[in-house]
């Protein structure tokens, strides 16, 4: 029997944390060396929530398959009371011809053995448009009961504030700003009762080599957004900005915790 974990990160006493697109091969074996810097940082910050997005193959891989061997080995190592593991699913802006594939990806993750099954789903390429809301409402309604004993964690990524604020009502976390570091300003966020900061995340790429403490303090201590991540990895020229961890991951994470006076 699989006993549901508290995906609200029950052991984490801080309200804001880190959303990490972990699009990195963990590398098998007991050390899980591809993820080791993150694993060590998580262990060093047991009060800080971490939402980690795993992405074996632009999704889970072949429909109905189990996780690749290295993920079977390393997801259990990644698990901790302050960690929520999310499976990556692209949604192609809700395109009608892709909707069955979205559901199949969700079902594939749900079919993984309980030892390495995600705690929920990270839906990427979300349109955020009112015309597509029913489609995403259906995706969420299908996915949530399949994880964590019926209370799976759901994150949506429109990459900017969704045009329809109803999206905040169906998600646990909305990635409302995904951008280059030097093109982002906190003023771009929409924060209010219908767009609660407690459901918003910001992820930035091409960041500085040291933590941008002023920005982190603004977003975490002043705006009280739920999750923040900045990486030195680059998306310039169409590169994947999430295939490596920041050069000074430990300092970045420590700054998010310090912004909360901890």
Protein Blocks (a to p, Z undefined) as FASTA:
>chain_A
ZZdddfkommlmbfbdcddddfbcebgajklmmlmmmmmmmmmmmmbccdddddfbgpab
jehiacdfklmmmmmmmpcfkbccdddddeklopaklmmmmmmmmmmmmmpcfklgcfbd
cdehiekiaklmmmmmmmmmmmmmmgghhpaccdddehpacfblklmmmpcbdcfbdcdf
klgcfklpccdfklcfklcccddehiafbdcfklmmmmmmmnopabdcddfbdcehhiaf
klbccfklmlmmmmmmmmnoZZ
